[in-house]
Amino acid sequence: MDLLNGKIRSVYFKYVAISFGSCMLQCIYTLVDMAMVGQYYGPIGTAAMSMAMPIVSFIYSLAMFAGVGGAVLYSQKRGQQSGDENQYFTASIVFNAIIALLAWFVVFVFNRPILHLLGADGTLLDMAVDYLGAIKFAVPAFVINNMLASFLRNDNAPGLASVAIVAGGVFNIFGDWFFVFALDMGIFGAGLATASGAVLSFVLLLTHFATKKCTLKLTRFNGFAKKAGSIFINGFSAFLTDFAPGVLTVMFNYQVLRLLGTDALAVYGVIANYSLVLMSCAYSAGQAAQPILSINYGAGKTDRVMETRKYAAATSFAFGVIFTTVLFLIPNTIVGFFMKPTEAVLTIAPAIMRAYGISFILMPFNMFSTYYFQSVAQASVSMAVSLGRGLVLSGILIFLLPVLFGNSALWFTMPVAEFAVAIIATVCMKKKQSIS
């Protein structure tokens, strides 16, 4: 596919189709784990998975530093035909390896203390540790997979990136059933299936480097600190977009347990995982647009950048409307997919899910906006949007709304935050109508 001269509509939607499958199957790692563990243990299993998810989210998110950040710079350099794009690929490899090793050490050694700090105790703590028992051995694969997939999409190989992630997801689906139920390994089996799927994806991604069409090459370069800084700045907003839900989960877990109890926490676990599916759809819109935006921005082709933005924004809104409608129509059906619910859970779930679910209308657009601003060299705006929706505004509202309007107002945190951030992102996009 010709990113610089091909018809934008055709190229973009081909990339969306490929990215969609990849992103959806990647989220299967978490969704199927949650569903299988919830069916095996009931609400207590769903609550335990909610405690472990922030750590898993952190592992995935770390790859965004070197992955998206490096891939954006790599593609911009290709558009400029500067000939030094592989210096950024090599610097990203080194940067990502350092991150992977640090994350591996922290998760391997300190997983129990971290879970305790996140609020897990007693049975929940023991179950969450069991889930991480296998995952902690595969931390480097999780971290490196996202980075490699980002570069493959920018090296005109989105199909292989998708196949690798899909293969890992399919293995995870089968492995969850086999390990959790057939071998009766419980929550540890869910973690083992997820870790094995990640390793399989890693092996398949590496095959790209044996193909003739691969232009990614390790090369000597100078100024690692400067390049790593550029990669960090460009990738930090993507990291926040991916990691912030994990931080918010910690805050919500604390507030929900303190104010509303275990049943409400089980419902929130369902919401968090349903939103993960929507986030994966939003990622597909952003990841499909990023290579097109970056290379055309580097080449100074303003009209193609604006046309890509139009299609990606429309796709994001469509995802938001569809997911919000489904949530409003069948909340308890969604709950039943993730666990064996009690009558108490089924009673409180619809009101909770519909209140929180209002935020899903704008969430995909806000997530796409971070990819857009990265791709057109507005990393500071991208970072502001990510911080606003993911940590700052939402973090304040989690604690403020229950004080002002009662405990149930907690569920309106994200609708208010997403609405405010959507206004900011739209205003900033209007100001960036041309490439300067």
C-alpha positions, 0 to 999 in steps of 0.5 A: 500500500502506497501511504504517500500517493494511494487513495486515502480512503482505501488505504486507511480502511484497509489499515483499519481492517487489519489493525482491528483484528490485531487490537481485538485479539490482543484484548482477548488476553485480558477478556477471556482471562476475566471471563474464564476466571469469573465463570470458574470462581464467581464474583470473587474471581472477577474481583481478583482479576480487577486487582491484577489488571493494573499490573498487566496494563502497566506491562503492556503500556511500557512498550508504547514509549519505544513502540509508538514514539519510535515508529512515529519518528521513523515514519516521519523520517521516511516521509522526509526521505532523510535516510536515517530512519533506521537510527530511530528503529535501532534506538527504539530497540535499545530503549525498549530492551532497557525498559523490558529488563527493568519491568521484568525485575520489578514484576518478578520480585515485587508483585506481591507488595505491589498488589498489596499496595493496590488494595489486594488482601487475603484471598484476593491477594493470593489469587492475584499472585497466582494469576501473575505466577506465569505472566511474570516470566513472560514480561519481556515478550509482552513489552517487546511485542507492542513495539515490534507490531508498531514498527511492522505497521510502519514498515508496510507489514500490518498484515503480519503484525495482525497475524502474530497478535491474532495467533497469540489471542487464539492460542490464549482462548484455547489455553484458557479453557484447557488450563483453567477447566480441563486441567483444573488449574484455576486462575494460574492457568489463565495467566499461563495461557496469556503468557504462552500466547504472548511468546507465540506472538513474539516468535511470529513477529520476528519472522518479518526480519527474514523477509525481503520486503523488510526495511527495518535494520539495526544500524550504528548511530550516535546520540542515544540520549537525544534520540531516546528523549525524542522517542520518550516525548513522542511515545509518552502520551501513547503510554499514558493512554494505555497505562492510565486505565490501569491507574484509574482502575486502582483509584476506582478499586479503592473508592468502590470498595470503600464506598460501595462494597464488593458487589459493586467492585465486581460490576466495575471489573465487568465495566473495565473489561468491556471498556477494554474492548472499546479501547481496542477498537479505538486503538485500531482507528488510531494505529491505522491512521498513525503511519499514514499521518506521520509519513504524509506529515513528514512529506508536507502533504497537508490535504492527505493528513486532514483527509486521514483525520476525517476518516479516523474521527468518524470511525472513532465516533461510530465505535463509541455510539455502537458500544454505548448502545449495546451497553444500555440495551443489555447490561446484565447480559454483558455481566453474565458473560464475565461471571456467574452473577449473584442476584445482588450483582444483577440488581445493581449492575444496570444503573452502574453500567449505564451511568459509567457507559455514557463516557464510551461515546467520546472515549474513542475520539479522545484516544484517536486525538492522541495519535493524531497530535503525535503524528503531526509533531504536537507531542505536548498537546497529545500529552495534555490530552492523555493526562487530562482524560487519563489521570488529572481530571478523572483522578480529581473527579473520582474523589470529588464527585462522591463528596459533592453529590453522594457515593453513586456520583462516582460512576459519572467520573468518566463521562464528565472527564471525557466530555471536557477532554473532547472539547479541548481536543476539538479546539486544538484540532481546529487550530491545526488545520494546516501543517506549519 
